[in-house]
């Protein structure tokens, strides 16, 4: 009897190609994550050299330190419409190429205004990456979300830490105008990160999905009627202000206090590294309602102790003050989790996340700018500490409010509907998304 051999199933090469495609996408995501904060973190350690090189005042330096926050707010809103019109890979590739171009323009700029133009271009990659990476992880790695989120968040923190630590040594090694090399060298990893995105294949239906998401976001204007949404935006803005004043001005403050540029950059890098494990731990604790206010109180204590210690004794255990401030910055992971806990559905969560982060970043942008103006007018840093400690007070008041178990859906007419109560919602935005279970009022989960 003749035995026939069945032909090899076509699924094997398809599956192999699928795995290679996922590997390519995963690599692109991690490489993009590395670049999300390099353009921001490389500024602070060489801010004094930038001021001298461009011949600018402290007020103008304050504008430089606040520009990234404003760009994250303004450019980030463009992410969903761009993703609806073009392939995600092409959007991110274009964003990273624009980032590289901006870094080069910023490094070569001979005038302050050209430097600002370069800064805006350089922030395109970070702003669009903030918005698009979480959804890409969810789309392509639905069963490995935690792994990919952890990989690119660690890559992001690592890139930021390396930029902070290496900026001053690069500037010193390059000699005259070495700050230009310290800023411009990050164009190379940005270009390298763009390459794999150009090779990522199109995903059928992705544009339609993105367009549908963009249409759903039209209802965001209704959130101005929600006290919870407004409080969350102020809370997000207050905690972001702490972070960007720290990134933009503490290295220069430490240098003016007598520490070397390299040491100041190292301390800023330590602060960035300490934040890494917090992004994994804080969300797990925040979903427990009874822990939210104790966590908030602990963050407040760390902020106050860190800022006051840095103010009164900047050369005495500065690593301790910077580490305490890093612990206080756990409010970032907390607010991202609270966004998910304060909305009932994935749709309302996305709208809430966009509004809170967009308006929050705009509010945060006033902090670094005000610090620069006050430093220029007073010649010292007392104003900086008044600004950040006032911000801590605002953070605590709004944090106490948003830690109440309320849904923004119930505060906006037409949003609340029992038929739309979901069980799992996901926070998308500036950092890795946080997935939480929404519990019904009677304490039961709809999952059963």
VODREN-250520 format. One record per residue (C-alpha): residue number from 0; residue in one letter; x, y, z. Coordinates in nm, 2 decimals. Layout:
// residues N
<NUM 'a' <X Y Z>> ...
***
This chain:
// residues 448
<0 'x' <0.00 0.00 0.00>> <1 'x' <0.13 0.33 -0.10>> <2 'x' <0.17 0.59 0.18>> <3 'x' <0.14 0.95 0.09>> <4 'x' <0.32 1.22 0.28>> <5 'x' <0.11 1.51 0.37>> <6 'x' <0.26 1.84 0.26>> <7 'x' <0.41 2.06 0.53>> <8 'x' <0.14 2.29 0.68>> <9 'x' <0.18 2.65 0.57>> <10 'x' <0.13 2.76 0.93>> <11 'x' <0.49 2.68 1.03>> <12 'x' <0.66 2.95 0.82>> <13 'x' <0.38 3.19 0.90>> <14 'x' <0.42 3.12 1.27>> <15 'x' <0.80 3.17 1.24>> <16 'x' <0.74 3.49 1.05>> <17 'x' <0.50 3.60 1.31>> <18 'x' <0.75 3.54 1.59>> <19 'x' <1.02 3.73 1.40>> <20 'x' <0.77 4.01 1.35>> <21 'x' <0.70 4.02 1.72>> <22 'x' <1.07 4.01 1.80>> <23 'x' <1.12 4.31 1.57>> <24 'x' <0.84 4.50 1.73>> <25 'x' <0.96 4.42 2.08>> <26 'x' <1.31 4.54 1.99>> <27 'x' <1.16 4.86 1.85>> <28 'x' <0.96 4.92 2.16>> <29 'x' <1.25 4.87 2.39>> <30 'x' <1.49 5.09 2.18>> <31 'x' <1.22 5.36 2.16>> <32 'x' <1.18 5.35 2.54>> <33 'x' <1.55 5.41 2.58>> <34 'x' <1.51 5.74 2.40>> <35 'x' <1.20 5.88 2.57>> <36 'x' <1.39 6.07 2.84>> <37 'x' <1.75 6.13 2.71>> <38 'x' <1.66 6.47 2.56>> <39 'x' <1.52 6.58 2.89>> <40 'x' <1.76 6.44 3.14>> <41 'x' <2.08 6.55 2.95>> <42 'x' <1.99 6.92 3.01>> <43 'x' <2.01 6.97 3.38>> <44 'x' <2.38 6.87 3.44>> <45 'x' <2.51 7.11 3.18>> <46 'x' <2.25 7.39 3.22>> <47 'x' <2.52 7.63 3.34>> <48 'x' <2.73 7.57 3.02>> <49 'x' <2.42 7.62 2.81>> <50 'x' <2.35 7.95 2.97>> <51 'x' <2.70 8.07 2.90>> <52 'x' <2.71 7.93 2.55>> <53 'x' <2.39 8.09 2.45>> <54 'x' <2.43 8.40 2.66>> <55 'x' <2.09 8.37 2.82>> <56 'x' <1.94 8.47 3.16>> <57 'x' <1.81 8.23 3.43>> <58 'x' <1.46 8.32 3.32>> <59 'x' <1.54 8.20 2.97>> <60 'x' <1.70 7.89 3.11>> <61 'x' <1.37 7.83 3.30>> <62 'x' <1.19 7.83 2.96>> <63 'x' <1.44 7.57 2.84>> <64 'x' <1.36 7.34 3.14>> <65 'x' <0.98 7.38 3.10>> <66 'x' <0.97 7.33 2.73>> <67 'x' <0.97 6.95 2.75>> <68 'x' <0.67 6.95 2.98>> <69 'x' <0.47 7.18 2.75>> <70 'x' <0.57 6.97 2.45>> <71 'x' <0.45 6.65 2.62>> <72 'x' <0.12 6.82 2.67>> <73 'x' <0.07 6.97 2.33>> <74 'x' <0.23 6.71 2.10>> <75 'x' <0.09 6.42 2.30>> <76 'x' <-0.26 6.51 2.20>> <77 'x' <-0.16 6.46 1.83>> <78 'x' <-0.07 6.09 1.89>> <79 'x' <-0.42 5.94 1.84>> <80 'x' <-0.51 6.14 1.53>> <81 'x' <-0.17 6.05 1.37>> <82 'x' <-0.21 5.69 1.46>> <83 'x' <-0.56 5.69 1.30>> <84 'x' <-0.42 5.83 0.97>> <85 'x' <-0.09 5.66 0.94>> <86 'x' <0.07 5.33 1.05>> <87 'x' <0.20 5.33 1.41>> <88 'x' <0.54 5.22 1.30>> <89 'x' <0.57 5.50 1.05>> <90 'x' <0.45 5.76 1.31>> <91 'x' <0.71 5.65 1.57>> <92 'x' <0.98 5.62 1.30>> <93 'x' <0.90 5.98 1.19>> <94 'x' <0.89 6.09 1.56>> <95 'x' <1.23 5.95 1.63>> <96 'x' <1.38 6.09 1.32>> <97 'x' <1.24 6.43 1.41>> <98 'x' <1.38 6.38 1.76>> <99 'x' <1.73 6.31 1.62>> <100 'x' <1.71 6.62 1.39>> <101 'x' <1.60 6.83 1.69>> <102 'x' <1.89 6.71 1.90>> <103 'x' <2.13 6.81 1.62>> <104 'x' <1.97 7.15 1.58>> <105 'x' <1.98 7.21 1.95>> <106 'x' <2.35 7.11 1.97>> <107 'x' <2.44 7.34 1.68>> <108 'x' <2.21 7.63 1.77>> <109 'x' <2.39 7.97 1.80>> <110 'x' <2.08 8.15 1.93>> <111 'x' <1.83 8.09 2.21>> <112 'x' <1.53 8.07 1.98>> <113 'x' <1.69 7.82 1.75>> <114 'x' <1.77 7.62 2.06>> <115 'x' <1.40 7.62 2.15>> <116 'x' <1.31 7.51 1.80>> <117 'x' <1.55 7.22 1.83>> <118 'x' <1.40 7.14 2.17>> <119 'x' <1.05 7.12 2.03>> <120 'x' <1.16 6.88 1.76>> <121 'x' <1.36 6.67 2.01>> <122 'x' <1.05 6.63 2.22>> <123 'x' <0.84 6.49 1.94>> <124 'x' <0.98 6.14 1.99>> <125 'x' <0.93 6.15 2.37>> <126 'x' <0.57 6.29 2.34>> <127 'x' <0.44 6.05 2.08>> <128 'x' <0.62 5.76 2.24>> <129 'x' <0.45 5.84 2.57>> <130 'x' <0.11 5.81 2.41>> <131 'x' <0.16 5.53 2.16>> <132 'x' <0.39 5.27 2.32>> <133 'x' <0.14 5.15 2.59>> <134 'x' <-0.13 5.08 2.32>> <135 'x' <0.13 4.90 2.10>> <136 'x' <0.23 4.68 2.38>> <137 'x' <-0.13 4.59 2.45>> <138 'x' <-0.20 4.53 2.08>> <139 'x' <0.10 4.31 1.99>> <140 'x' <0.17 4.14 2.33>> <141 'x' <-0.17 4.10 2.50>> <142 'x' <-0.04 3.80 2.70>> <143 'x' <0.30 3.94 2.78>> <144 'x' <0.21 4.30 2.86>> <145 'x' <0.39 4.29 3.20>> <146 'x' <0.71 4.17 3.04>> <147 'x' <0.71 4.43 2.76>> <148 'x' <0.60 4.71 2.99>> <149 'x' <0.88 4.62 3.23>> <150 'x' <1.13 4.60 2.96>> <151 'x' <1.06 4.93 2.80>> <152 'x' <1.01 5.11 3.13>> <153 'x' <1.34 4.99 3.25>> <154 'x' <1.50 5.09 2.92>> <155 'x' <1.34 5.43 2.96>> <156 'x' <1.47 5.48 3.31>> <157 'x' <1.81 5.34 3.21>> <158 'x' <1.83 5.59 2.92>> <159 'x' <1.74 5.88 3.14>> <160 'x' <1.99 5.77 3.41>> <161 'x' <2.27 5.73 3.15>> <162 'x' <2.19 6.07 3.00>> <163 'x' <2.20 6.24 3.35>> <164 'x' <2.52 6.07 3.46>> <165 'x' <2.72 6.11 3.14>> <166 'x' <2.62 6.46 3.04>> <167 'x' <2.89 6.64 3.24>> <168 'x' <3.17 6.40 3.17>> <169 'x' <3.10 6.42 2.80>> <170 'x' <3.10 6.79 2.81>> <171 'x' <3.42 6.80 3.00>> <172 'x' <3.59 6.55 2.77>> <173 'x' <3.48 6.74 2.45>> <174 'x' <3.64 7.07 2.57>> <175 'x' <3.51 7.41 2.46>> <176 'x' <3.14 7.40 2.40>> <177 'x' <3.14 7.04 2.51>> <178 'x' <2.78 7.08 2.62>> <179 'x' <2.68 7.06 2.25>> <180 'x' <2.82 6.71 2.23>> <181 'x' <2.65 6.62 2.56>> <182 'x' <2.32 6.71 2.41>> <183 'x' <2.37 6.61 2.04>> <184 'x' <2.52 6.26 2.09>> <185 'x' <2.17 6.12 2.17>> <186 'x' <2.07 6.17 1.81>> <187 'x' <2.25 5.85 1.73>> <188 'x' <2.04 5.61 1.95>> <189 'x' <1.73 5.79 1.83>> <190 'x' <1.81 5.72 1.47>> <191 'x' <1.89 5.36 1.55>> <192 'x' <1.56 5.32 1.72>> <193 'x' <1.38 5.45 1.42>> <194 'x' <1.51 5.18 1.19>> <195 'x' <1.32 4.87 1.32>> <196 'x' <0.99 5.07 1.30>> <197 'x' <1.03 5.12 0.93>> <198 'x' <1.04 4.74 0.89>> <199 'x' <0.74 4.66 1.10>> <200 'x' <0.45 4.53 0.87>> <201 'x' <0.11 4.70 0.86>> <202 'x' <-0.16 4.54 1.08>> <203 'x' <-0.49 4.51 0.90>> <204 'x' <-0.77 4.71 1.07>> <205 'x' <-0.53 4.91 1.29>> <206 'x' <-0.62 5.24 1.14>> <207 'x' <-0.99 5.17 1.17>> <208 'x' <-0.94 5.09 1.54>> <209 'x' <-0.74 5.40 1.60>> <210 'x' <-1.00 5.61 1.42>> <211 'x' <-1.27 5.46 1.64>> <212 'x' <-1.07 5.55 1.95>> <213 'x' <-1.02 5.90 1.82>> <214 'x' <-1.39 5.94 1.77>> <215 'x' <-1.46 5.82 2.12>> <216 'x' <-1.22 6.08 2.26>> <217 'x' <-1.45 6.36 2.15>> <218 'x' <-1.64 6.33 2.48>> <219 'x' <-1.33 6.45 2.67>> <220 'x' <-1.47 6.80 2.70>> <221 'x' <-1.75 6.67 2.93>> <222 'x' <-1.49 6.60 3.19>> <223 'x' <-1.47 6.97 3.29>> <224 'x' <-1.79 6.90 3.48>> <225 'x' <-1.63 6.63 3.69>> <226 'x' <-1.47 6.75 4.02>> <227 'x' <-1.28 6.42 4.03>> <228 'x' <-1.14 6.47 3.68>> <229 'x' <-1.03 6.83 3.77>> <230 'x' <-0.87 6.72 4.09>> <231 'x' <-0.69 6.44 3.92>> <232 'x' <-0.55 6.69 3.66>> <233 'x' <-0.43 6.92 3.93>> <234 'x' <-0.28 6.62 4.13>> <235 'x' <-0.10 6.50 3.81>> <236 'x' <0.02 6.86 3.74>> <237 'x' <0.15 6.90 4.09>> <238 'x' <0.35 6.58 4.09>> <239 'x' <0.48 6.64 3.74>> <240 'x' <0.60 6.98 3.85>> <241 'x' <0.81 6.82 4.13>> <242 'x' <0.97 6.58 3.87>> <243 'x' <1.06 6.85 3.61>> <244 'x' <1.19 7.10 3.86>> <245 'x' <1.41 6.82 4.00>> <246 'x' <1.53 6.72 3.65>> <247 'x' <1.58 7.08 3.53>> <248 'x' <1.72 7.26 3.83>> <249 'x' <1.86 7.04 4.11>> <250 'x' <2.18 6.95 3.93>> <251 'x' <2.26 7.32 3.88>> <252 'x' <2.16 7.39 4.24>> <253 'x' <2.40 7.12 4.36>> <254 'x' <2.68 7.27 4.14>> <255 'x' <2.62 7.61 4.28>> <256 'x' <2.63 7.46 4.63>> <257 'x' <2.99 7.34 4.57>> <258 'x' <2.96 7.00 4.41>> <259 'x' <3.12 6.91 4.08>> <260 'x' <2.91 6.88 3.76>> <261 'x' <2.99 6.51 3.74>> <262 'x' <2.87 6.45 4.10>> <263 'x' <2.55 6.65 4.04>> <264 'x' <2.48 6.45 3.73>> <265 'x' <2.55 6.12 3.92>> <266 'x' <2.31 6.22 4.20>> <267 'x' <2.04 6.30 3.94>> <268 'x' <2.10 5.96 3.79>> <269 'x' <2.06 5.79 4.13>> <270 'x' <1.73 5.96 4.17>> <271 'x' <1.62 5.82 3.83>> <272 'x' <1.73 5.47 3.92>> <273 'x' <1.56 5.46 4.26>> <274 'x' <1.23 5.54 4.08>> <275 'x' <1.25 5.22 3.86>> <276 'x' <1.12 4.96 4.12>> <277 'x' <0.85 5.20 4.24>> <278 'x' <0.67 5.18 3.91>> <279 'x' <0.62 4.81 3.97>> <280 'x' <0.53 4.82 4.35>> <281 'x' <0.31 5.13 4.39>> <282 'x' <0.03 5.03 4.15>> <283 'x' <-0.02 4.70 4.33>> <284 'x' <-0.06 4.89 4.66>> <285 'x' <-0.27 5.17 4.52>> <286 'x' <-0.55 4.94 4.40>> <287 'x' <-0.62 4.87 4.77>> <288 'x' <-0.85 5.15 4.88>> <289 'x' <-0.74 5.15 5.24>> <290 'x' <-0.38 5.20 5.15>> <291 'x' <-0.42 5.50 4.93>> <292 'x' <-0.42 5.78 5.19>> <293 'x' <-0.13 5.62 5.40>> <294 'x' <0.07 5.60 5.08>> <295 'x' <-0.01 5.96 5.00>> <296 'x' <0.10 6.07 5.35>> <297 'x' <0.43 5.87 5.31>> <298 'x' <0.50 6.03 4.97>> <299 'x' <0.43 6.38 5.13>> <300 'x' <0.68 6.31 5.41>> <301 'x' <0.95 6.20 5.16>> <302 'x' <0.90 6.51 4.95>> <303 'x' <0.92 6.75 5.24>> <304 'x' <1.22 6.57 5.40>> <305 'x' <1.40 6.55 5.06>> <306 'x' <1.34 6.92 4.96>> <307 'x' <1.41 7.06 5.31>> <308 'x' <1.73 6.85 5.34>> <309 'x' <1.85 6.96 5.00>> <310 'x' <1.77 7.32 5.09>> <311 'x' <1.94 7.33 5.43>> <312 'x' <2.23 7.08 5.38>> <313 'x' <2.29 7.02 5.01>> <314 'x' <2.64 6.89 5.07>> <315 'x' <2.55 6.66 5.36>> <316 'x' <2.43 6.32 5.24>> <317 'x' <2.29 6.46 4.91>> <318 'x' <2.23 6.10 4.80>> <319 'x' <1.98 6.06 5.08>> <320 'x' <1.79 6.38 4.99>> <321 'x' <1.77 6.27 4.62>> <322 'x' <1.66 5.92 4.72>> <323 'x' <1.39 6.06 4.94>> <324 'x' <1.27 6.27 4.65>> <325 'x' <1.27 5.96 4.43>> <326 'x' <1.04 5.79 4.69>> <327 'x' <0.81 6.09 4.69>> <328 'x' <0.79 6.06 4.31>> <329 'x' <0.60 5.74 4.36>> <330 'x' <0.30 5.97 4.33>> <331 'x' <0.34 5.93 3.95>> <332 'x' <0.27 5.56 3.96>> <333 'x' <-0.01 5.63 4.21>> <334 'x' <-0.19 5.88 3.99>> <335 'x' <-0.17 5.66 3.68>> <336 'x' <-0.34 5.38 3.89>> <337 'x' <-0.60 5.62 4.02>> <338 'x' <-0.70 5.72 3.67>> <339 'x' <-0.80 5.36 3.61>> <340 'x' <-0.98 5.33 3.94>> <341 'x' <-1.18 5.65 3.89>> <342 'x' <-1.34 5.55 3.55>> <343 'x' <-1.57 5.26 3.48>> <344 'x' <-1.49 5.16 3.12>> <345 'x' <-1.19 5.15 2.90>> <346 'x' <-1.34 5.43 2.69>> <347 'x' <-1.39 5.67 2.98>> <348 'x' <-1.05 5.57 3.12>> <349 'x' <-0.88 5.67 2.79>> <350 'x' <-1.06 6.00 2.79>> <351 'x' <-0.98 6.07 3.15>> <352 'x' <-0.62 5.97 3.10>> <353 'x' <-0.57 6.21 2.80>> <354 'x' <-0.74 6.50 2.98>> <355 'x' <-0.56 6.45 3.31>> <356 'x' <-0.22 6.42 3.15>> <357 'x' <-0.27 6.69 2.89>> <358 'x' <-0.39 6.96 3.13>> <359 'x' <-0.16 6.83 3.41>> <360 'x' <0.15 6.87 3.20>> <361 'x' <0.04 7.22 3.11>> <362 'x' <0.01 7.31 3.48>> <363 'x' <0.34 7.14 3.56>> <364 'x' <0.51 7.36 3.29>> <365 'x' <0.48 7.67 3.51>> <366 'x' <0.71 7.52 3.78>> <367 'x' <1.05 7.50 3.60>> <368 'x' <0.98 7.84 3.43>> <369 'x' <0.89 8.01 3.76>> <370 'x' <1.20 7.87 3.92>> <371 'x' <1.42 8.02 3.65>> <372 'x' <1.25 8.36 3.68>> <373 'x' <1.28 8.36 4.06>> <374 'x' <1.65 8.26 4.04>> <375 'x' <1.72 8.53 3.79>> <376 'x' <1.55 8.80 4.00>> <377 'x' <1.68 8.70 4.34>> <378 'x' <2.01 8.54 4.26>> <379 'x' <1.94 8.24 4.47>> <380 'x' <1.73 7.92 4.50>> <381 'x' <1.49 8.01 4.79>> <382 'x' <1.22 8.06 4.53>> <383 'x' <1.27 7.71 4.40>> <384 'x' <1.21 7.55 4.74>> <385 'x' <0.90 7.77 4.80>> <386 'x' <0.76 7.66 4.46>> <387 'x' <0.81 7.29 4.52>> <388 'x' <0.70 7.29 4.88>> <389 'x' <0.38 7.48 4.78>> <390 'x' <0.34 7.21 4.51>> <391 'x' <0.36 6.94 4.78>> <392 'x' <0.08 7.11 4.97>> <393 'x' <-0.14 7.12 4.66>> <394 'x' <-0.04 6.76 4.59>> <395 'x' <-0.16 6.65 4.94>> <396 'x' <-0.49 6.83 4.92>> <397 'x' <-0.59 6.71 4.58>> <398 'x' <-0.45 6.36 4.65>> <399 'x' <-0.67 6.34 4.96>> <400 'x' <-0.97 6.42 4.74>> <401 'x' <-0.89 6.18 4.46>> <402 'x' <-0.84 5.90 4.70>> <403 'x' <-1.21 5.89 4.76>> <404 'x' <-1.38 5.59 4.58>> <405 'x' <-1.57 5.79 4.31>> <406 'x' <-1.62 5.74 3.94>> <407 'x' <-1.60 6.03 3.69>> <408 'x' <-1.87 5.85 3.49>> <409 'x' <-2.12 5.93 3.77>> <410 'x' <-2.03 6.30 3.77>> <411 'x' <-2.07 6.36 3.39>> <412 'x' <-2.43 6.36 3.26>> <413 'x' <-2.49 6.07 3.02>> <414 'x' <-2.17 5.89 3.10>> <415 'x' <-2.29 5.66 3.38>> <416 'x' <-2.47 5.35 3.26>> <417 'x' <-2.49 5.01 3.43>> <418 'x' <-2.48 4.85 3.08>> <419 'x' <-2.13 5.00 3.03>> <420 'x' <-1.97 4.90 3.36>> <421 'x' <-1.66 4.71 3.27>> <422 'x' <-1.44 4.49 3.48>> <423 'x' <-1.10 4.56 3.35>> <424 'x' <-0.97 4.90 3.24>> <425 'x' <-0.63 5.01 3.13>> <426 'x' <-0.45 5.34 3.19>> <427 'x' <-0.27 5.46 2.88>> <428 'x' <-0.04 5.75 2.88>> <429 'x' <0.30 5.88 2.97>> <430 'x' <0.43 5.57 3.13>> <431 'x' <0.35 5.20 3.13>> <432 'x' <-0.03 5.13 3.15>> <433 'x' <-0.18 5.00 3.47>> <434 'x' <-0.46 4.74 3.45>> <435 'x' <-0.70 4.72 3.74>> <436 'x' <-1.03 4.55 3.82>> <437 'x' <-1.33 4.78 3.87>> <438 'x' <-1.54 4.66 4.16>> <439 'x' <-1.91 4.70 4.18>> <440 'x' <-2.07 4.90 4.46>> <441 'x' <-2.17 4.58 4.64>> <442 'x' <-1.81 4.46 4.65>> <443 'x' <-1.85 4.20 4.38>> <444 'x' <-1.66 4.18 4.06>> <445 'x' <-1.85 4.14 3.73>> <446 'x' <-1.61 3.87 3.64>> <447 'x' <-1.77 3.65 3.90>> 
***
